[in-house]
Amino acid sequence: MLDNDGVQDEIDLSSPRGRLATRLSDVIERRWPAEVQAIGVHGSLAHGDDHDGSDVNLVVLTYRGGAGPRPALRRVDGILVDLRVSTAEEELRRARELTPRWPLEAERFVTCRPLHDPRGLLAQHRDAHLSRLAEARPLEFSGLARHNWELAAAAHSRAVRLAEYYDTDAALVLMADARLHTALVAGLLSRTYFRNPADAVKRTGLAGADVQELSKILDAQADDLTARGRPVDGTLKELFE
């Protein structure tokens, strides 16, 4: 089920992150008035729970590719700003796509709130995304989930092997990767999106899963995916079907 709890109708612009987002929006509007169609914010500001460690996640929609500000990830006044720039047409195309990373990508469409959007483009993209979800068949989501399961199982297997060779640091990195992809499987099968990777593993109960626990969860997911139409392990012929 698509989870849209905790999203604010109005953005609180009184916090340092809110004030910075407003300043950034004003500068972009003034500098590229003929290029920018819309500016929005998602993440913690859109949810109304930003704090001193929060980022400012800004999306800028332009008329033409390469126009407007450059995409950037850097600190401004001590606050990390993630500035993403795309044409409105390209962003609409992405809103209509479903990928294996959908549980991490949906948030920017569903929760994006306007700072400057005279034509209501952000709302149009949200509606396009929700319409795409409504049209998607269960097999489409299970296929995307299967992709993540394969990545999770491979990372888990490598983590086990590295742990046997006492390469603990590398094993921990791969376990984190395995937990995330296992969480994405859960998100896809339940059509639940997450705010970020940490939120994904926390809300699916995988944050503290050790090697044995994760192995059991992956086995259960494999059984679930098999019941949904295709096993996670198949024949060479099935690879091309």
Secondary structure, DSSP 8 states (H G I E B T S, - for coil): ----TT--SS---SSHHHHHHHHHHHHHHHHSTTTEEEEEEETHHHHT---TT--EEEEEEESSTT-SS--EEEEETTEEEEEEEEEHHHHHHHHT---TTHHHHHHHHHS-EEEE-TT-HHHHHHHHHHHHHHH--HHHHHHHHHHHHHHHHHHHHHHHHHHHTT-HHHHHHHHHHHHHHHHHHHHHHHT---SSHHHHHHHTT-TT--HHHHHHHHHHHHHHHHHTTS-SS--HHHHT-
